[in-house]
Amino acid sequence: MDWWLLFAVFLYVVCAALIVAEVFIPSGGLLTIGAVSALVGGIVLFFLHSPVVGVVGIIVAMIMVPALLVLAYRLLPRTRFGRRVLLAPPERQRGEAISDAPELSTLVGRVGRVQTTMRPVGMCEFGSWKVECVAESGYVPRDRRVKVIHVDGTQVTVRVVEEA
């Protein structure tokens, strides 16, 4: 095997190492410039050997670069450095998420109170449930009584109940 081919493979390894390092080390793009230079140098050396080897080198590069980026970004949150620089996802308490549509459909016909001003969307309370609702008529001030008239998926439509 020609030693130029070994040097071209070495340049590909250097490119791979610099791509992974760019994910972990903020360099302002210098490591990316080095990685691209190593990649181009490897491709040139492959083409100097033969056009077929050059095309194979390009195909390997087209697979290697995205695969390394995906791998590096998946590994980043698992490293000590990654845990320090990345924000943790918000922790939700049980019952804090949007209710399922079958549970919401049981609200049809129930009467509750407006918790936040509805313009036309706001929070309403039906017993122990707090649900985001859409007012049928637009603006509804706080503490008004409303009745659920329609549920479509997770969208709950309410109508103001006239108090006698």
Buried (B, 14 or more C-beta within 10 A) or exposed (E): EEEEBEEBBBBBEBBBBBBBBBBBEEEEEEBBEBBBBBBEBBBEBBBBBEEEBBEEBBEBBEEBBEEBBEBBEEEBEEEEEBEEEEEEEEEEEEEEEEBEEEEBBEBEEBBBBBBBBBEBEBBBBBEEBBBBBBBBEEEBEEEBBBBBEEBEEEEBBBBBEEEE
